[in-house]
Amino acid sequence: MVTIREEARRDIATRDALLDLAYGASRFAKTSERLREGRMPVDGLSLVAVDDGKIVGTVRFWHVTAGPGRAALLLGPLAVDPAHRNRGNGTALVRRAIARARLAGHRAIVLVGDAAYYGRFGFTTARTGELWMPGRYDRDRLLALELRPDAMAGARGLIAATAAFAPKPDLNVLIAANNRHARQSRVQRAA
């Protein structure tokens, strides 16, 4: 049975492998990736679907503005392991993520995705006509969902990243850890 839970730090490598499987290297070329790269996802809104201890689905949110001064969330990427598709796992992830975003008091969600798929959750192009992305994208795939009435009314301008930057690793700490590992390996080989 598939369960949905909050993503944990230990899930990152598995989640990234799932995204590679679902989208391949082309995922790094997407305009939405420009809004995510080097940034932290929204705390508490990164979810994974787990089946028998294996991560089979993932969804995340990112802080953005939908034009100047209009806070919103960017949904994506959503991915489900090919062996677990067409079983409602993606739908369950999106529904749970939207509910959590609404409960946390967020006002709107934007994404670039398939209108036929995301329309069932209430996403439309109705309020995105005056918005644009920082790069190439298909205007018909720029969708929004208002979590509060009229949250996107009059939205106009560039969708921009506002999420905090991910902390950069401290080079000195990395070197010390590498040296410690090398010493331990030498000791183990000598024993």
MARBA-3410 file (N, C-alpha, C, O; in Angstrom, 1 decimal):
191
0.8,-1.2,0.0,0.0,0.0,0.0,0.9,1.3,0.0,1.9,1.3,0.8 ~ 0.5,2.2,-0.8,1.3,3.4,-0.9,0.9,4.4,0.2,-0.3,4.6,0.4 ~ 1.8,5.0,0.8,1.6,6.0,1.8,2.3,7.3,1.4,3.3,7.3,0.7 ~ 1.7,8.4,1.8,2.3,9.7,1.5,2.8,10.3,2.8,2.1,10.3,3.8 ~ 4.1,10.8,2.8,4.7,11.4,3.9,5.5,12.6,3.5,5.8,12.8,2.3
5.9,13.4,4.5,6.8,14.5,4.2,8.2,14.0,3.8,8.7,13.0,4.4 ~ 8.8,14.6,2.8,10.1,14.2,2.4,11.1,14.4,3.6,11.0,15.4,4.3 ~ 12.0,13.5,3.7,13.1,13.6,4.7,14.4,13.8,4.0,14.6,13.5,2.8 ~ 15.4,14.3,4.7,16.7,14.5,4.2,17.3,13.2,3.5,17.9,13.3,2.5 ~ 17.0,12.1,4.2,17.5,10.8,3.7,16.9,10.4,2.3,17.4,9.5,1.7
15.8,11.1,1.9,15.1,10.8,0.7,15.7,11.5,-0.6,15.3,11.2,-1.7 ~ 16.6,12.5,-0.4,17.0,13.3,-1.4,17.6,12.6,-2.6,17.3,12.8,-3.8 ~ 18.6,11.7,-2.3,19.3,11.0,-3.4,18.3,10.1,-4.2,18.3,10.0,-5.4 ~ 17.4,9.4,-3.4,16.4,8.6,-4.1,15.4,9.4,-4.9,15.0,9.0,-6.0 ~ 15.0,10.5,-4.4,14.1,11.4,-5.1,14.7,11.9,-6.4,14.1,11.9,-7.4
16.0,12.3,-6.3,16.7,12.8,-7.5,16.8,11.7,-8.5,16.7,11.9,-9.7 ~ 17.0,10.4,-8.1,17.1,9.3,-9.0,15.7,9.1,-9.7,15.7,8.8,-10.9 ~ 14.7,9.2,-8.9,13.3,9.1,-9.5,13.1,10.2,-10.5,12.5,9.9,-11.6 ~ 13.5,11.4,-10.3,13.3,12.5,-11.2,14.1,12.2,-12.5,13.7,12.5,-13.6 ~ 15.3,11.7,-12.3,16.1,11.3,-13.5,15.4,10.3,-14.3,15.4,10.3,-15.6
14.8,9.3,-13.7,14.1,8.2,-14.3,12.9,8.8,-15.1,12.6,8.4,-16.2 ~ 12.1,9.7,-14.4,10.9,10.2,-15.0,11.1,11.2,-16.1,10.4,11.2,-17.1 ~ 12.2,12.1,-16.0,12.4,13.2,-16.9,13.7,13.1,-17.6,13.8,13.8,-18.7 ~ 14.7,12.4,-17.2,16.0,12.4,-17.8,16.7,13.7,-17.6,16.2,14.6,-16.8 ~ 17.8,13.9,-18.3,18.6,15.1,-18.1,17.9,16.3,-18.6,18.2,17.5,-18.2
16.8,16.2,-19.4,16.1,17.3,-20.0,15.4,18.2,-18.8,15.0,19.3,-19.1 ~ 15.3,17.5,-17.7,14.6,18.3,-16.6,15.4,19.5,-16.2,14.8,20.5,-15.7 ~ 16.7,19.5,-16.4,17.6,20.6,-16.0,17.5,21.8,-17.0,17.9,22.9,-16.7 ~ 16.9,21.5,-18.2,16.8,22.6,-19.2,15.5,23.3,-19.1,15.3,24.3,-19.8 ~ 14.5,22.9,-18.3,13.2,23.5,-18.2,13.3,24.8,-17.5,14.1,25.1,-16.6
12.4,25.8,-18.0,12.4,27.1,-17.4,12.0,27.1,-15.9,12.6,27.9,-15.2 ~ 11.1,26.2,-15.5,10.8,26.1,-14.1,12.0,25.8,-13.3,12.1,26.2,-12.1 ~ 13.0,25.0,-13.8,14.2,24.7,-13.1,15.0,25.9,-12.7,15.7,26.0,-11.7 ~ 14.9,27.0,-13.6,15.6,28.2,-13.3,15.1,28.8,-12.0,15.8,29.5,-11.3 ~ 13.8,28.6,-11.7,13.2,29.2,-10.5,13.5,28.3,-9.2,13.4,28.8,-8.1
14.0,27.1,-9.5,14.3,26.1,-8.4,15.7,26.0,-8.0,16.1,25.9,-6.9 ~ 16.6,26.1,-9.1,18.0,25.8,-8.9,18.7,26.6,-7.8,18.6,27.9,-7.8 ~ 19.4,25.9,-6.9,20.1,26.6,-5.8,19.2,27.1,-4.7,19.7,27.8,-3.8 ~ 17.9,26.8,-4.8,17.0,27.3,-3.8,16.4,26.1,-2.9,16.6,25.0,-3.2 ~ 15.9,26.5,-1.8,15.3,25.6,-0.8,13.8,25.4,-1.1,13.1,26.4,-1.4
13.2,24.2,-1.1,11.8,24.1,-1.3,11.1,24.6,-0.1,11.7,24.8,1.0 ~ 9.8,24.8,-0.2,9.0,25.2,0.9,9.0,24.2,2.0,8.7,23.0,1.8 ~ 9.3,24.6,3.2,9.3,23.7,4.4,7.9,23.1,4.6,6.9,23.8,4.7 ~ 7.9,21.8,4.8,6.7,21.1,5.1,5.8,20.7,3.9,4.8,20.1,4.1 ~ 6.2,21.2,2.7,5.4,20.9,1.5,6.1,20.1,0.5,5.6,20.0,-0.7
7.1,19.4,0.9,7.8,18.4,0.0,7.3,17.1,0.4,7.6,16.6,1.5 ~ 6.6,16.4,-0.5,6.0,15.1,-0.1,6.6,13.9,-1.0,7.0,14.2,-2.2 ~ 6.6,12.8,-0.4,7.0,11.6,-1.2,5.9,10.5,-1.0,5.3,10.4,0.0 ~ 5.7,9.7,-2.1,4.8,8.5,-2.0,5.7,7.3,-1.8,6.7,7.2,-2.5 ~ 5.4,6.5,-0.8,6.3,5.3,-0.5,5.5,4.1,-0.6,4.3,4.0,0.0
6.0,3.1,-1.3,5.4,1.7,-1.4,6.4,0.7,-0.9,7.5,0.5,-1.5 ~ 6.1,0.0,0.2,7.0,-1.0,0.7,8.4,-0.5,0.9,9.3,-1.2,0.6 ~ 8.5,0.7,1.5,9.8,1.3,1.8,10.5,2.0,0.7,11.5,2.6,0.9 ~ 9.9,1.9,-0.5,10.6,2.5,-1.7,9.8,3.8,-2.1,8.6,3.8,-2.2 ~ 10.6,4.8,-2.4,9.9,6.1,-2.9,9.5,5.9,-4.3,10.3,5.6,-5.2
8.2,6.1,-4.6,7.7,5.9,-5.9,7.0,7.1,-6.5,6.5,7.1,-7.6 ~ 7.1,8.2,-5.7,6.5,9.5,-6.2,7.0,10.7,-5.4,7.5,10.5,-4.2 ~ 7.0,11.8,-6.0,7.5,13.0,-5.3,6.8,14.3,-5.8,6.5,14.3,-7.0 ~ 6.7,15.2,-5.0,6.2,16.6,-5.4,6.8,17.6,-4.4,7.0,17.3,-3.2 ~ 7.1,18.8,-4.9,7.6,19.8,-4.1,7.0,21.2,-4.5,6.4,21.3,-5.5
7.1,22.2,-3.5,6.7,23.5,-3.8,7.9,24.5,-3.5,8.8,24.1,-2.7 ~ 7.9,25.6,-4.2,8.9,26.6,-4.1,8.3,28.0,-4.0,7.2,28.2,-4.6 ~ 8.8,28.9,-3.2,8.3,30.2,-3.1,8.7,31.0,-4.3,9.9,31.0,-4.7 ~ 7.7,31.7,-4.9,7.9,32.6,-6.0,7.0,33.8,-5.9,6.2,33.8,-5.0 ~ 7.2,34.7,-6.8,6.2,35.8,-6.9,5.5,35.7,-8.3,6.2,35.3,-9.2
4.2,35.9,-8.3,3.5,35.9,-9.6,3.3,37.3,-10.0,2.1,37.8,-10.0 ~ 4.3,38.0,-10.3,4.3,39.4,-10.6,4.8,40.1,-9.3,4.8,39.5,-8.2 ~ 5.1,41.4,-9.4,5.6,42.1,-8.2,4.7,42.1,-7.0,3.5,42.4,-7.1 ~ 5.2,41.7,-5.9,4.5,41.7,-4.6,3.4,40.7,-4.4,2.6,40.8,-3.5 ~ 3.3,39.7,-5.3,2.2,38.7,-5.2,2.8,37.4,-4.9,3.3,36.6,-5.9
2.9,37.0,-3.7,3.5,35.7,-3.3,2.6,34.6,-3.8,1.4,34.6,-3.8 ~ 3.3,33.5,-4.2,2.7,32.3,-4.7,3.7,31.2,-4.5,4.8,31.3,-4.1 ~ 3.2,30.0,-4.8,4.0,28.8,-4.8,4.1,28.3,-6.2,3.2,28.4,-7.0 ~ 5.3,27.7,-6.5,5.5,27.0,-7.7,5.5,25.5,-7.4,6.2,25.0,-6.6 ~ 4.6,24.8,-8.1,4.5,23.3,-7.9,5.4,22.6,-8.9,5.4,22.9,-10.1
6.2,21.7,-8.4,7.0,20.9,-9.3,8.4,20.6,-8.8,8.9,21.3,-7.9 ~ 9.0,19.6,-9.4,8.4,18.7,-10.3,7.5,17.7,-9.5,7.8,17.3,-8.4 ~ 6.6,17.2,-10.3,5.8,16.0,-9.8,6.3,14.8,-10.6,6.4,14.9,-11.8 ~ 6.6,13.7,-9.9,7.1,12.5,-10.7,6.6,11.3,-10.0,6.5,11.2,-8.7 ~ 6.2,10.3,-10.8,5.9,9.0,-10.2,6.7,7.9,-11.0,6.8,8.0,-12.2
7.2,7.0,-10.3,7.9,5.9,-10.9,7.1,5.2,-12.0,5.9,5.0,-11.7 ~ 7.6,5.0,-13.1,6.8,4.4,-14.2,6.1,3.1,-13.8,5.0,2.9,-14.3 ~ 6.6,2.3,-13.0,5.9,1.1,-12.5,4.8,1.4,-11.6,4.0,0.4,-11.3 ~ 4.6,2.6,-11.1,3.5,2.9,-10.2,2.6,4.0,-10.8,1.8,4.5,-10.1 ~ 2.7,4.2,-12.1,1.8,5.2,-12.7,0.4,4.6,-13.0,0.3,3.4,-13.0
-0.5,5.5,-13.2,-1.9,5.1,-13.5,-2.6,4.4,-12.4,-3.4,3.5,-12.6 ~ -2.1,4.6,-11.2,-2.7,4.0,-10.0,-3.2,5.1,-9.0,-3.6,4.7,-7.9 ~ -3.2,6.3,-9.4,-3.7,7.4,-8.6,-2.6,8.0,-7.7,-2.9,8.8,-6.8 ~ -1.4,7.6,-7.8,-0.3,8.1,-6.9,0.0,9.6,-7.1,0.2,10.3,-6.2 ~ 0.1,10.0,-8.4,0.3,11.4,-8.7,-0.9,12.2,-8.2,-0.6,13.3,-7.7
-2.1,11.8,-8.5,-3.3,12.5,-8.0,-3.3,12.7,-6.5,-3.5,13.7,-6.0 ~ -2.9,11.6,-5.8,-2.9,11.6,-4.3,-1.9,12.6,-3.9,-2.1,13.4,-2.9 ~ -0.7,12.6,-4.5,0.4,13.6,-4.1,-0.1,15.0,-4.3,0.1,15.8,-3.4 ~ -0.6,15.3,-5.5,-1.0,16.7,-5.8,-2.2,17.1,-4.8,-2.1,18.2,-4.3 ~ -3.2,16.3,-4.6,-4.3,16.6,-3.7,-3.8,16.9,-2.3,-4.2,17.9,-1.6
-2.9,16.0,-1.8,-2.3,16.2,-0.4,-1.5,17.5,-0.4,-1.6,18.2,0.6 ~ -0.7,17.7,-1.4,0.2,18.9,-1.4,-0.7,20.2,-1.4,-0.4,21.2,-0.7 ~ -1.7,20.2,-2.3,-2.6,21.4,-2.3,-3.3,21.6,-1.0,-3.3,22.8,-0.5 ~ -3.8,20.6,-0.4,-4.4,20.7,0.9,-3.5,21.2,2.0,-3.9,22.1,2.8 ~ -2.3,20.8,2.0,-1.3,21.3,2.9,-0.9,22.7,2.7,-0.7,23.5,3.6
-0.8,23.1,1.4,-0.5,24.5,1.1,-1.7,25.4,1.5,-1.4,26.5,2.1 ~ -2.9,25.0,1.3,-4.1,25.7,1.7,-4.1,25.9,3.2,-4.3,27.0,3.8 ~ -3.9,24.8,3.9,-3.9,24.8,5.4,-2.8,25.7,5.9,-3.0,26.3,7.0 ~ -1.6,25.8,5.3,-0.5,26.6,5.7,-0.8,28.1,5.4,0.0,28.9,5.8 ~ -1.9,28.4,4.7,-2.2,29.8,4.5,-1.7,30.4,3.2,-1.8,31.6,3.0
-1.2,29.6,2.3,-0.7,30.1,1.0,-1.9,30.5,0.2,-3.0,30.0,0.3 ~ -1.7,31.5,-0.7,-2.8,32.0,-1.5,-3.0,31.5,-2.9,-4.1,31.4,-3.4 ~ -1.9,31.1,-3.5,-2.0,30.7,-4.9,-0.8,29.8,-5.3,0.2,29.8,-4.7 ~ -1.1,29.0,-6.3,0.0,28.0,-6.8,0.0,28.2,-8.3,-1.0,28.3,-9.0 ~ 1.2,28.3,-8.9,1.5,28.3,-10.3,2.3,27.1,-10.7,3.0,26.5,-9.9
2.2,26.7,-12.0,3.0,25.6,-12.5,3.0,25.7,-14.0,2.2,26.4,-14.6 ~ 4.0,25.0,-14.6,4.0,24.8,-16.0,3.7,23.3,-16.2,4.5,22.4,-15.8 ~ 2.6,22.9,-16.8,2.2,21.5,-16.9,1.0,21.3,-17.8,0.5,22.2,-18.5 ~ 0.6,20.1,-17.9,-0.4,19.6,-18.8,-1.8,20.1,-18.3,-2.2,19.6,-17.2 ~ -2.5,20.9,-19.0,-3.8,21.5,-18.6,-4.8,20.4,-18.3,-5.6,20.5,-17.4
-4.8,19.4,-19.2,-5.8,18.3,-19.0,-5.6,17.6,-17.7,-6.5,17.2,-17.0 ~ -4.3,17.4,-17.3,-4.0,16.7,-16.1,-4.3,17.5,-14.9,-5.0,17.1,-13.9 ~ -3.8,18.8,-14.9,-3.9,19.6,-13.7,-5.2,20.3,-13.6,-5.6,20.8,-12.5 ~ -6.0,20.3,-14.7,-7.3,20.9,-14.6,-8.2,20.3,-13.6,-9.1,20.9,-13.0 ~ -8.1,19.0,-13.4,-8.9,18.3,-12.4,-8.7,18.8,-11.0,-9.6,18.5,-10.1
-7.6,19.5,-10.7,-7.4,20.0,-9.4,-7.8,21.5,-9.3,-7.7,22.1,-8.2 ~ -8.2,22.0,-10.4,-8.7,23.4,-10.5,-7.7,24.4,-11.1,-7.9,25.6,-11.1 ~ -6.6,23.9,-11.6,-5.6,24.8,-12.3,-6.1,25.2,-13.7,-6.7,24.4,-14.4 ~ -6.0,26.5,-14.0,-6.4,27.0,-15.3,-5.4,28.1,-15.8,-4.5,28.5,-15.1 ~ -5.6,28.5,-17.0,-4.9,29.6,-17.6,-5.6,30.9,-17.4,-5.2,32.0,-17.8
-6.8,30.9,-16.7,-7.6,32.1,-16.6,-6.9,33.3,-16.0,-7.3,34.4,-16.4 ~ -6.0,33.1,-15.1,-5.3,34.2,-14.4,-3.8,34.3,-14.7,-3.1,35.1,-14.1 ~ -3.4,33.6,-15.8,-1.9,33.6,-16.1,-1.6,34.4,-17.4,-0.4,34.4,-17.7 ~ -2.6,35.0,-18.0,-2.4,35.6,-19.3,-1.4,36.8,-19.3,-0.8,37.1,-20.3 ~ -1.3,37.4,-18.2,-0.4,38.6,-18.0,0.9,38.3,-17.3,1.6,39.2,-16.9
1.1,37.0,-17.1,2.3,36.5,-16.4,3.3,35.9,-17.4,2.9,35.5,-18.5 ~ 4.6,36.0,-17.1,5.5,35.3,-17.9,6.7,34.7,-17.1,6.9,35.1,-15.9 ~ 7.3,33.7,-17.7,8.4,33.0,-17.1,9.8,33.5,-17.5,9.8,34.1,-18.6 ~ 10.8,33.3,-16.7,12.2,33.7,-17.1,12.8,32.8,-18.1,13.9,32.2,-17.8 ~ 12.3,32.7,-19.3,12.8,31.8,-20.3,11.7,31.2,-21.2,10.6,31.7,-21.1
12.0,30.2,-22.0,11.1,29.7,-22.9,10.1,28.8,-22.2,10.5,28.0,-21.3 ~ 8.8,28.9,-22.5,7.8,28.0,-22.0,6.6,28.1,-22.9,6.5,29.0,-23.7 ~ 5.7,27.2,-22.8,4.5,27.1,-23.6,3.4,27.8,-22.8,3.0,27.4,-21.7 ~ 2.9,29.0,-23.3,1.9,29.8,-22.6,0.7,29.0,-22.2,0.1,29.2,-21.1 ~ 0.3,28.0,-23.0,-0.9,27.2,-22.7,-0.7,26.3,-21.5,-1.6,25.7,-21.0
0.6,26.1,-21.1,0.9,25.2,-20.0,1.2,26.0,-18.7,1.4,25.4,-17.7 ~ 1.1,27.3,-18.7,1.3,28.1,-17.5,-0.1,28.2,-16.8,-1.0,28.9,-17.3 ~ -0.2,27.5,-15.7,-1.5,27.4,-15.0,-1.4,27.9,-13.6,-0.3,28.1,-13.1 ~ -2.5,28.3,-13.1,-2.6,28.7,-11.7,-3.8,28.2,-11.0,-4.8,27.9,-11.6 ~ -3.7,28.1,-9.7,-4.8,27.7,-8.8,-4.9,28.7,-7.7,-3.9,28.9,-7.0
-6.0,29.3,-7.5,-6.2,30.2,-6.4,-6.6,29.4,-5.2,-7.6,28.7,-5.2 ~ -5.9,29.5,-4.1,-6.3,28.9,-2.8,-7.1,29.8,-2.0,-7.8,29.3,-1.1 ~ -7.1,31.1,-2.3,-8.0,32.1,-1.7,-8.7,32.8,-2.8,-8.0,33.0,-3.9 ~ -9.9,33.2,-2.6,-10.6,33.9,-3.7,-9.9,35.1,-4.2,-9.4,35.9,-3.5 ~ -9.8,35.2,-5.5,-9.2,36.3,-6.2,-7.7,36.5,-5.9,-7.2,37.6,-6.1
-7.0,35.5,-5.4,-5.6,35.6,-5.1,-4.7,36.0,-6.3,-3.7,36.6,-6.2 ~ -5.2,35.6,-7.5,-4.4,35.9,-8.7,-5.1,37.0,-9.6,-4.6,37.3,-10.7 ~ -6.1,37.7,-9.1,-6.8,38.7,-9.8,-5.8,39.9,-10.1,-5.2,40.4,-9.2 ~ -5.6,40.2,-11.4,-4.7,41.3,-11.7,-3.3,40.9,-11.8,-2.4,41.7,-11.9 ~ -3.0,39.6,-11.6,-1.6,39.2,-11.6,-0.9,39.5,-13.0,-1.5,39.2,-14.0
0.2,40.2,-12.9,0.9,40.6,-14.1,2.4,40.8,-13.8,2.8,41.3,-12.8 ~ 3.2,40.2,-14.7,4.6,40.4,-14.6,5.4,39.1,-14.6,4.8,38.0,-14.9 ~ 6.6,39.2,-14.2,7.5,38.0,-14.2,7.3,37.2,-13.0,7.2,37.7,-11.9 ~ 7.2,35.9,-13.2,7.3,34.9,-12.1,8.7,34.8,-11.7,9.6,34.4,-12.5 ~ 9.0,35.1,-10.5,10.4,35.1,-10.0,10.6,34.3,-8.7,9.7,34.2,-7.9
11.7,33.7,-8.6,12.1,32.9,-7.4,12.3,33.9,-6.2,12.9,34.9,-6.3 ~ 11.7,33.4,-5.1,11.9,34.2,-3.8,12.4,33.2,-2.7,12.6,33.7,-1.6 ~ 12.5,31.9,-3.0,12.9,31.0,-2.0,14.3,31.2,-1.5,15.1,31.8,-2.3 ~ 14.5,30.9,-0.3,15.9,31.0,0.3,16.9,30.2,-0.5,16.5,29.1,-1.0 ~ 18.1,30.7,-0.6,19.1,29.9,-1.3,19.5,28.7,-0.4,19.6,28.9,0.8
19.8,27.6,-1.0,20.3,26.4,-0.3,21.7,26.7,0.3,22.5,27.4,-0.4 ~ 21.9,26.3,1.5,23.3,26.6,2.0,24.4,25.9,1.2,24.2,24.7,0.8 ~ 25.4,26.6,1.0,26.6,26.0,0.3,27.4,25.2,1.3,27.6,25.7,2.4 ~ 28.0,24.1,0.9,28.8,23.3,1.8,30.1,24.1,2.1,30.6,24.8,1.3 ~ 30.5,24.0,3.4,31.8,24.7,3.8,33.0,23.8,3.3,33.1,22.7,3.6
33.8,24.4,2.5,34.9,23.7,1.9,35.8,23.1,2.9,36.3,22.0,2.7 ~ 36.1,23.8,4.0,37.0,23.3,5.0,36.4,22.1,5.7,37.1,21.1,6.0 ~ 35.1,22.0,5.9,34.4,20.9,6.5,34.5,19.7,5.6,34.8,18.6,6.0 ~ 34.3,19.9,4.3,34.4,18.8,3.3,35.8,18.3,3.2,36.0,17.0,3.1 ~ 36.8,19.1,3.2,38.2,18.7,3.2,38.5,17.9,4.5,39.2,16.8,4.4
38.1,18.4,5.6,38.3,17.7,6.9,37.7,16.3,6.9,38.3,15.3,7.3 ~ 36.4,16.2,6.4,35.7,14.9,6.3,36.4,14.0,5.4,36.6,12.8,5.7 ~ 36.9,14.5,4.3,37.6,13.6,3.3,38.9,13.1,3.9,39.3,11.9,3.7 ~ 39.7,14.0,4.6,40.9,13.6,5.2,40.6,12.5,6.3,41.4,11.6,6.4 ~ 39.6,12.7,7.1,39.2,11.8,8.1,38.9,10.4,7.5,39.3,9.4,8.0
38.1,10.4,6.4,37.8,9.2,5.7,39.0,8.5,5.2,39.2,7.2,5.3 ~ 40.0,9.2,4.6,41.2,8.7,4.1,42.0,8.0,5.2,42.6,6.9,5.0 ~ 42.1,8.7,6.4,42.9,8.1,7.5,42.2,6.9,8.0,42.9,5.9,8.3 ~ 40.9,6.8,8.1,40.2,5.6,8.5,40.4,4.5,7.5,40.6,3.3,8.0 ~ 40.4,4.8,6.3,40.6,3.7,5.2,42.1,3.2,5.4,42.2,1.9,5.2
43.0,4.0,5.6,44.4,3.5,5.8,44.6,2.6,7.0,45.2,1.6,7.0 ~ 43.9,3.0,8.1,44.0,2.3,9.3,43.3,0.9,9.1,43.8,-0.1,9.6 ~ 42.2,0.9,8.4,41.5,-0.4,8.2,42.3,-1.3,7.3,42.3,-2.5,7.5 ~ 43.0,-0.8,6.3,43.8,-1.6,5.4,45.0,-2.1,6.1,45.4,-3.2,5.9 ~ 45.5,-1.3,7.1,46.7,-1.8,7.8,46.4,-2.9,8.8,47.3,-3.7,9.2
45.2,-2.9,9.3,44.8,-3.9,10.3,44.5,-5.2,9.8,44.2,-6.1,10.5
END
